[in-house]
Amino acid sequence: MRRIIRYGLYAVGTLVYAFVLGSVLLFHGPFPAVRSYVIDSLGTTMHGYLLEPLALDTLSKKVVEEAKPRLRDIQSATTKVAQQNFSNDKASAIRFQTYHGSTYTANIMIVPDPTRVRVGVTAYIGKFGMTLSEMLQHYHAIGGINGGAFKDVEHWRGTGGSPQGITIMNGKVITDQQSSNQTVIALTNEGQLLSGPYTLQQLKQLHVTQAITFGPTLVQNGHGMIVSGNGGWGYAPRTAIGQKADGTLLFVVTDGRGIHGPNDVGASLLQLQNLMLRLGAVTAANLDGGSSTTMMYQGKLVNQPSDVLGEREVATAFLIFPAGK
């Protein structure tokens, strides 16, 4: 019995030693690129609360604050919107593309008819979220991507129960937590995509029927919004939505965190912006990324979520409905 206890204490001591040594080497050792990647990866997800304990509370307050998501436009978006003339063939089928970047692979879903896209919200607001597959089944949708910001219930346990910011579903205001620096990603009743720091009153004036909050705006009026650097959020799995001049919506998800090999560390916001411009987007916005990044179509996952448990529960999504529904 004493031998078992001794071996147990030895094993625990070894694990503690390995954790402390690993933490010191990671956050204060001679690997600045790896350190930056880990800090950025945690800081740009809902798991930022893990950063300080993993670093044994040895990181400065400045470093921790810089790693936290800042949900605002890189440049303030105008609230003046030019009405677009959607001349595309709305009967066209949904299509898919794959794009290989230097540090990521992107899955792209092309939706010609923007009026088929609506916001989905967890059916259990205030309690817990739903996976994207659960949302598709609940709302009888055929495809979609994860959506916007949410607050975890029960101390950040990944429950995704409470949408944050402004949330509108089918014209009904679900949440109205207005902030002057939060980006709202919205669709009007005509299917026009908007992205910027809109107030609820402005959204109503623009006849918005679907809206979530995240950001930042990546493309506005055909121009990239990141004017210097890579966007400041490091490299991670990303989700984004964009729109071409003819109304076609672009759903984009990228891999990351080495899930497909060491070269797939993820996309920066600048890379995501440039991909949207390459695809012809005149408007585009970043959505919740990291382990939330998910794309589904016809009941099947298009990408592979980076969370080891698979799909993560989220609060909102952009869903695609059958034509005429």
VEXPA-795511 format. One record per atom (N, C-alpha, C): x, y, z. Coordinates in steps of 0.1 Angstrom, whole numbers, plus 5000, padded with zeros to 4 digits. Layout:
BEGIN
XYZ/...
% end
This chain:
BEGIN
500849885000/500050005000/500950135000/501950125008/502850245009/503550264995/503850154989/504550164976/503550224966/502350194966/501350254957/501250404959/501150434972/501050584976/502250654971/503450594973/504750654970/504750674954/504350574947/504350584932/503350694928/502150694935/501150794931/501650934934/502350964945/502851094948/503951134938/504751024934/505851054925/505251094911/504151024907/503551054894/502951194894/502251234905/501651364906/502751474906/503851444914/504951544914/505551554900/505751444893/506251454880/505451534870/504051514871/503151594863/503251744866/503251774879/503351914883/504651984878/505651904880/506951954875/506951984860/506451884853/506351894838/505552014834/504352034841/503552144838/504152284841/504852294852/505552414856/506652444846/507452344843/508552364834/508052394820/506952324815/506452354802/505852494801/505252544812/504652674812/505752784812/506852764819/507952854819/508652864806/508852744800/509452744786/508552804776/507252774777/506352834767/506152984767/505953034779/505653174781/506853264783/507953204787/509153284791/510453234785/510353124777/511453064771/511853124758/512853064751/513353114738/512553084726/511153084727/510253054716/509253154714/509653284710/508653394710/507553364700/507853294688/506753274678/505753184684/506153074691/505152974697/504453044708/505053124716/504453204727/503353294721/503653364711/502753454705/501553384699/501753264693/500753184687/499753134698/500253084709/499453034720/498553154726/499253264728/498553374734/497453434725/497753444712/496753494702/495653394701/495953264701/494953164699/493953164710/494453174723/493553174734/492853314735/493553414731/492953554733/491853574723/491853514711/490853534701/489653434702/489553364713/488453274715/487753294728/486753224730/486053234743/486753164754/487953114751/488753044762/489853134767/489753264765/490853354770/491053344785/490053304792/490253284807/491253184811/491653094801/492652994804/494153054804/494253164798/495653224795/496453244808/495853304818/496553334831/496853204839/495953114841/496352994848/497352914841/497352904827/498352824820/499652884821/499753024822/500953094824/501353104839/500653044848/500853044862/500853184867/499953274861/499853414865/501153494865/501953454855/503253524854/503253624843/502253634835/502153724824/501753864829/502253964823/501954104828/500454134824/499854224831/498454264828/498354314814/499354384809/499354444796/499254334785/500054224787/500054114777/498754044777/498154024789/496853954790/495754044783/495754174786/494754264780/494854274765/496054274760/496254274745/495754154738/495754044746/495353914740/493853904739/493153984747/491653964747/491054024735/489953954730/489254004718/488754154720/488954224709/488354364709/487354374698/486054354702/485054344692/484554474686/485454534678/485154664672/485654674658/485254764650/485754784637/487254834638/488054784628/489354834627/489354984623/488355014614/488055144611/486455164612/486055274617/484555284619/483855274606/482855204606/482055184594/480955294593/480655344581/479655444579/478255384581/477355464585/475955414587/475155454574/475755514564/475055544552/475255424543/474155374538/474155254530/473555274516/474355244506/473855254492/473055124489/471855144484/471055024481/471654944469/471854824471/472454744460/471354684451/471654664439/470754604429/471154464427/470454374433/470854234431/470354174418/471254154409/470854104396/471253954393/471653884404/472053754402/470853654400/471153534395/470153434393/469853364406/468753404413/468453344426/468153204426/467853144414/467553004413/468852914412/469952984411/471252904410/471452824423/472052714421/472352614432/473452664441/473452624453/474552654463/475752584458/476952654458/478152594453/479252594464/480352514462/481452514471/482752534464/483652594471/485052604467/485952584478/487252544475/488252534485/489452614481/489952694491/491152774488/492252744498/493452724492/494552694501/495452814502/495552864515/496452974518/497752924523/498653014527/499952974531/499952914545/498952944553/498852894567/497452834570/496652814560/495252764563/494652714550/493552634552/492752594541/491352644543/490652704534/489352764535/488352684528/487152664534/485952604527/485052724525/484552734513/483752844509/482452794504/481352844509/479952814505/479452944498/478952924486/478453034478/476953024477/476253124482/474753124483/474253234474/473753204461/473253314452/472153394457/471153334464/469953404469/470153444484/470453564487/470653614501/469353604509/468253604503/466953604511/466753464517/467553364513/467353234519/468153224532/468853324536/469753324548/469053394559/468953334571/468353394583/469253364595/469053444605/469753414618/468953304626/469753214631/469253114641/469753144655/468853124665/469253154679/468953024687/469853004697/469652884705/468252884711/467652774712/466252764717/466252764732/467452764738/467652764753/468352884758/467953004754/468653124758/468753134773/469853174778/470053184792/470453064799/470352944792/470752814798/471952754791/471752724778/472952674770/472652694756/473652674748/473552694733/473252564726/473352564713/473052454705/474252434695/474552314691/475552294681/474852334668/475652364657/475152404645/474252294639/474552174640/473752064635/472352054642/472352084655/471152094663/470252214658/470952324655/470152444650/469552414637/470252344628/469752314615/468552224616/468652124625/467452034627/466252114633/466552194643/465552264650/464752364641/465552434632/464852534623/464552474609/464852354607/464652284594/465352364583/466652394586/467452464576/468352354569/468952394558/469752294550/471252314552/471652434557/473052464558/473252584567/474552614569/474852734577/476252734583/476552844590/477752864597/477452924611/478452904620/478252964633/478253114632/477653184643/477453324642/478353414651/477653474660/478253584667/478653564682/478853674689/479353674702/478253614712/478853544722/477953494732/478653494746/477953484756/478453474770/478153334775/479153264779/478953134785/478253144799/477353054801/476653044814/477552944822/477452964835/478252874845/479752884843/480253004844/481653024845/482452974833/482053014821/482852994809/483052844807/482052764807/482152624805/481852584791/481752684782/481452644768/480052624765/479152674773/477752644771/477052734760/477652854757/477052934747/475652974749/475253004761/473753024763/473253154761/474053264760/473453394760/474053484749/473353514738/473853594727/474153734733/475253794728/475653924732/475454034721/475354154726/475154264716/473754274711/473554304698/472254314692/472054184684/470854124687/470553994679/469054014674/468853994661/467554004655/467353884647/466253814649/465853694641/464453714635/464453714622/463153734615/462353854619/463153964621/462454094625/462254104640/462454004648/462154014662/463554034669/463554144678/464754174686/464854074697/465953994697/466153894707/466953954719/468054024715/468854094725/469154234720/469354324730/469554464726/470554524736/471754474735/472854524744/473754614735/473354744734/473954834724/475254884730/476254894721/477554954724/478055024712/478755144714/479155224704/480355164696/481055064701/482155004694/481954864690/480754804691/480554674686/480054664672/480554574664/480154554651/478854474650/477854514643/476654444640/476754394625/476454264623/476454204610/474954174607/474454234597/472954224595/472554204581/471354154579/470754144566/469454214565/469154294555/467954364553/466854274548/465654324547/464554234542/464754204527/465654284520/465954254506/467254164505/467854124516/468954044515/470354114514/470354244517/471654314517/472354304530/473654264529/474554244540/475054384545/474954414558/475554534564/476454494575/477554574577/478454544588/478954674593/478754704606/479254834612/478654854625/479054964632/478554994646/477155054646/476154984641/474855034640/474055024654/473255124656/472255124667/471055044663/470255004672/469054934669/468055024661/468055144664/467155234657/467655244642/468955254640/469455264626/469155134619/469255024625/468954894619/467454884615/466554934623/465154934620/464855024608/465555144607/465355234596/465855174583/466855084584/467355014572/466654884569/465554864576/464754744574/465454614576/466254614586/467054484589/466154384596/466154264591/465354154597/466254054604/467554044601/468453944607/469754024612/470153994624/471354064629/472053984640/473353984641/474153934652/475254034654/475954014665/477054104669/478354024670/479354074662/480754024664/481654124657/482454084647/483354174640/484754134641/485654214635/485354344629/484954334614/484554444609/484254454595/485554434587/485554354577/486754324569/486754394556/485654404550/485454474537/484254564537/484454684532/483354774531/483454854518/482354854510/482254924497/483454874488/483754744489/484754684481/486254714485/486454774497/487754804501/488054734514/489254684516/489654624528/489854724539/489454684551/489454774563/490654764571/491554664569/492754654576/493854724568/494354834574/495254924566/496754894570/496954824582/498354794585/498354664594/499454594594/499554474602/498654364596/498454264605/497654144601/496354144607/495954244614/494654254620/494754244635/495854194641/496054204655/495554084663/494953984657/494353874664/495053744662/496253744656/496953624654/496353534643/496653404644/496253304635/495353204642/494153174636/493253084643/492253034633/491452934636/490252894628/489353024627/488853044615/488053164613/486653134606/485653214609/484453214602/484153354597/483653364585/483353504580/482153494570/481453604569/480453624559/480653744550/480353724537/480553834528/479553834517/479453944510/478453954499/479154024487/478853964475/479254024462/478254134458/478554204448/477754314443/476454264438/476354144433/475054094428/474154024438/474654034451/473853984462/474253854467/475153774460/475553644464/476253654477/475853564486/476553564499/477653464499/478753494507/479853404508/480053364522/479953234525/480253184538/481653124537/482553164546/483953114546/484253064560/484852944561/485452894573/486852844570/487852874579/489152824577/489552734588/490452644585/490952554596/492052624604/492652544613/493752604621/494052514633/494952564641/495452494653/496052364650/496652354637/497352234633/496552104631/495252124630/494352004629/494551924617/495051984606/495351914594/496851914591/497651934601/499151934600/499752064605/501052064606/501752174612/501652304604/501352294591/501252414583/499852484584/498952414590/497552474591/497452534605/498052654607/497952714620/496652804621/496152834609/494952924609/495153044600/494153134599/494153254591/494253374600/494953474596/494853604602/493653684597/493253794603/492153874598/492553934585/493753974583/494254024570/494053924559/494453794562/494353684552/492853664549/491953674559/490553654557/489953764548/490453884551/489954004543/490453984529/491653954526/492153944513/491453824505/491153724512/490353614506/488953664502/488353734510/487053794507/487153884494/488153964494/488354054482/488653974470/489353864471/489653774460/488353714454/487453684464/486153624460/485153724454/485553854455/484653954449/483754024459/484054014472/483154064482/483154224482/482054284483/481954424485/481754464500/481254364507/481054374522/481454244528/482154244539/482454124546/482754154561/482554054569/482754064583/483253934589/484053954600/484553834607/483453794617/483253664619/482353604629/483153534639/482553474649/483153404660/484053284654/485253274658/486153174653/486653074664/487853034662/488352934671/487652804671/487352754683/486652624684/485152634680/484652754678/483252774673/483052754658/484152774651/484152774636/483552634631/482352644625/481652534619/480852564607/480952474597/480152494585/479452354582/478152364579/477352244576/476552264564/476252154557/475352154546/474752014544/473452014543/472651884541/473051784551/473151824564/473351734575/474751694577/475751744569/477051694570/478051814573/479051794581/480051894584/480851914572/481052034568/481952074557/483452084562/483552144573/484952154579/485052064591/486252064597/486451984609/486752084621/485752094630/485952184641/487252154649/487952254654/489152234661/489052184675/487852194681/487552144694/487651994694/488451944704/488651794705/487251724707/486251784712/484951724714/484051744702/484551804691/483751824679/483051954679/481751954674/481052084674/480852144687/480952274688/480752344700/479452414700/478852414712/477552484714/477752634713/476952694704/476952834702/475552894704/475553034704/474253094707/473553134694/474253164683/473653214671/474353154659/473653164647/474253114635/473553184623/474153174612/473553214599/473153084592/471853074590/471252944585/470752964570/470852864562/470352864549/469052784548/468052834542/466752764542/466452724527/465652624526/465252574512/464652694504/464752694491/464152794483/462652794485/462152914486/460652934488/460152914502/461052884511/460552864525/460752984533/
% end
